[in-house]
Every structure is written in structure tokens, then in C-alpha cells.
Amino acid sequence: MTPHQKPGFFENLKYDLPASVVVFLVALPLCLGIALASGVPLFAGLIAGIVGGIVVSMISGSALGVSGPAAGLIVIVLGALKDLGTFEAFLFAVVLAGLIQLILGVIKAGVIGYYFPSSVIKGMLSGIGITIILKQIPHSLGYDEDFEGEMSFFQADGENTFTEIIRAIENLINGAPGASGAITVALVSLALLIIWDRPFMKKLSFTRYISGPLMAVLAGIGLNQFFSSGGSMSLQSKQMVNIPVADSISSFAGQFTFPDFSVWDNPDLYLVALTIAVVASLETLLCVEATDKLDPEKRITPTNRELVAQGVGNMISGFIGGLPITQVIVRSSANMMSGGKSWASAFFHGILLLVCVFSIPNFLNLIPLSSLAAVLFVVGYKLAKPSLIRQMYHSGKEQFIPFAVTIFGILFTDLLIGIGMGLVVAFFHILWKNYRTPYHFDLNNYDSHRSITIHLGEHMTFLHKAGLLRTLDQIPDDTHVVIDAVKTTSIDADVLEIIQDFEQGAASRKIEVEFLGLEDQLHPHTEEHFNKAIKEEPKVKKRIADGGEEK
């Protein structure tokens, strides 16, 4: 299989079907929680999860990526609802956002995804992993005041990640109803997950069909039923999954909402659509890069095709009443860590959402959130393994500093701001490296009897301006300098301007300047310079071969 080839649908069903159940269990409360926090009907989150699973997976070229509603868009959704006035008008904006994403994919804007530094992507994975663990602690203790899927440090209820944990511990100490039962469910579920992952369990045949997360959830349901007989350990309704229950087909169909196309002349509509498209595309491309790094087979997702898939998914989701969709790292990593091999696992997770929400919502509402918290603890740990942090530390400062900044940025702000902080640090490191190293001239080791040759790189961009300017400025007076651009295939006007300024000031410093491969760019209209360059080039090369100093 080539890196870009999408794996077949039926090739790995024995792995993909169990993985799809785990992804379904993880996605279900996230879809509901994100819809609740966004101020839209809970069913809108489920629609986005279903479309992301079924539609996007069929079009996307990603083997392990799973799409659905994303926590990173909650603030945008809340603002859009306020600006546009109605949920139906917002749905029209989602449809337009999908169209913009489709266009971005067609014009190949997905190439942006290949320019995220590896250190920032690994920092994103670790930052999300640590955040997942911290955010699930309150749910595991039976304190469910904050919605499932919240990933920002500062919460809508005025609390933050750490104060929420403190409130949960106080809640447990004070003997709040269901708190002791929730922590019991979480501990039992976590123990089962750890045992299920041991080598001796993998030798048992039934573990191929019943995954650890599924077993943990079933155990949670069983304990919940046992506790429900009475007593302080009995779980409360807010400590459980809470799916809207439709009592008939018509009631189920009535939960779909359609866009209001009459607001097409509202200028705010297009600004909201553009904002959703840009942010959703950026989150998707970041997730694609991260998921590809997690993939044991190191397959590469075609990013332009992914943008097209997300665009189609958002158009459909908006048209039938769903939230905006992105590829999401929590669900994608859960897919990979549960043994998923192909896009079939994402597809079947969407089918499970559709079928189970319609047919057995009452059963799903028996699932304790603390049991799902245990599943997410394991996902978070595998994303932020201590071995990865040690590896990045030993990779050197240029890798570790952007990695660490990204982690702390995500932990104390949110996903996009944290990644932005990591990118800024990585970018400044590139600037500093280009300033310090490419053309460094060591004045202490300079031999006045030898010429100085400065070799330009293959691609000379504005990033090289500072380093080149510094080198040229350090060249002593009364010297012979050769600027060799024979291997240079592209050179920015900014760099040419620096070289031209140096040439013009060289006479006053008694510096003789010769060029290799630059005469056309520096003096394009001067035939005399062109002929001189052709004539002098062999002499310059000979002088270099005879011992001219090269830098």
C-alpha cells in the first residue's frame, strides 16, 4: 500500500468493528456536551457526529481520522447565534462554510497542513492528552457541572481546569449524592481497561470481540443498576449520558432542522461562514497531521481531499440541522488506540450513532459519565506518554522548547491559541537560526591573502536576509569577495537588494566583488556585465580551487 492509498473497506473488519464501538462510546457524550455548550439542540451535536462518521469517512482519504463536532468551535457558534439571531440562520452559515472548504480543497489549499513543525504537532498531542486527563477528573468524581468535551482552561461557568478539580474533590468529601458511586465506577472501569491491555489478556480469544472500553462501559452500566437499588451511591441523572428520546419515527424526524435561506442578504452571514470555514479547516489540518504521526503504518492523508470531504460534510450537516464538523484528535486517537486499521471504523461509528440514537436511547442513557471518563483517561495517557516527553527533551532545545510551549499553551488557554504559541516560538527559532548560521564569517580566522567565497543556498528567501546582511557587513575592507549562486534556483528580490547594496558600497571599502550565477538577476539589462560574467567565471572557479577562502 502506498502512503496515500486509502485502505479497503472490508480488509480489516475484525479490527475496525470493535474499534468503531469504542469511538462511538467516546463520541456520544462529546457530541451531546458540545451541543449543550454551544447553546443548540442536543440533536444538532448527534447529527454532526453521524454525518462526520458516515459521509466524511467515505470521501476522506484518511485511514484513522474521525470527524464530528469540535469543542474548538463552541465560542464561534455562540457568537454566530448572537449575531445571526436564529439557529436556522446559523445553519445557512454552516452550509456556506462547507462550500468554502470545498473550494479550498479544489484550489489545493490543504498544502498548508504540511508546514506545521513536528515539535508543535507532538506538543499538541501531549497537550491534548494532559488536558483530557485533567478535564475528566471531575467527571470521574461525579461532579458534572461542566459539559463533556470542554477543552479550554477558562470555562464558561467562571471556573478553570484546576478549580473545577478542587470543586469535584470538595463535592466528594461533602458526600454529594452519587459522588461515591461515580468514583467506584471510574476505578472499576479503569482497572478493567488496564487489565484488558495486559499481554496475557490479548491471548484470550474473546478479547478480540469485546474491547476493554466496551467491557468498562458494560461494567459501569452493571454497577449503576446495582447502585440504583438505593443509597448514597446511586448515580444521579446528570451523572449519566443524556440522549434526547424520540418515542416514534415522526418524533425522531421532527428533531431535524433546516436552514433559513431568506437571510442571504445579511452580511454577517458571510463573515460567520468564512470564520467557521477557516477555523474548522485549520483544526482539521492540524488533526490530520497529528493522526498521521500516530498511525503505526505511517500513511499520509491527502489534505486537499480532506478539505473537500469536510466541506461536503459541513454542507450536509448544516442542511439537516447539525453543528459544524472537523476532524477531531480525541476520537481519531481513540480509534487508533483501539486497533482501528481503516476508514471503516469511522464509518461504523457513524452508523452506530444513527442506529442507537434512534432505537435504544434509553439503554444508552444508562451509561455513567464516570465510566467514559476512565476510557478517556487511557486515551489521554497514551497521547501524553512520559516516554514522548523524555524523547523530546533529549532532542535538543530547538525541538523541546516549541514542544513545551505548545503543551503549556494548550493547557492554560485552548487548542488553537496553544498551537499558535508553539508556532510563533518555532518560527522565531527558524529566524534566529537563519541569522546565526548560514553565512557566518569568522573574522578571527580570516586570512587576508585569500579570497572569500560566500555560497548562497538553493532557495534564498526573506528569512535569509538578516544572516546574509550580517555576514556581508563583517567582511573586512580591501578584500576580494566571490558571491557564488551557481546552485541557487530561486532568490527573493529582498536578498537581491541586499547584494546590490553591498556591491554599490564595495568600492568605497576597496572590496572587489565577483559573482557566479547572479549577473542576470543583478544586471539584467547590461550586456557588458553579462559578457564579463561568462568570461570571468572559469578564472574565479580556478582561484577558489587554488585556495580561496570559502564561507
Salt bridges, closest charged atoms under 4 A:
ASP144 OD1 - HIS139 ND1 2.61
GLU145 OE2 - LYS238 NZ 2.84
GLU148 OE1 - HIS139 NE2 3.89
GLU150 OE1 - LYS135 NZ 2.85
GLU159 OE2 - ARG167 NE 3.36
GLU170 OE1 - ARG167 NH1 3.98
ASP197 OD1 - LYS202 NZ 3.86
ASP197 OD2 - LYS382 NZ 3.78
ASP295 OD2 - ARG299 NE 2.80
GLU297 OE1 - ARG299 NH1 3.74
GLU398 OE1 - HIS429 NE2 3.85
GLU458 OE2 - HIS459 NE2 3.80
ASP477 OD1 - ARG509 NE 2.90
ASP484 OD2 - HIS455 ND1 3.16
GLU503 OE2 - HIS523 NE2 3.17
GLU512 OE2 - HIS480 NE2 3.88
GLU514 OE2 - HIS480 NE2 2.32
GLU514 OE2 - ARG543 NH2 2.47
GLU536 OE2 - LYS539 NZ 3.81
GLU537 OE2 - LYS541 NZ 3.48
ASP546 OD2 - LYS542 NZ 3.08
GLU549 OE2 - LYS551 NZ 3.66
GLU550 OE1 - HIS455 NE2 2.79
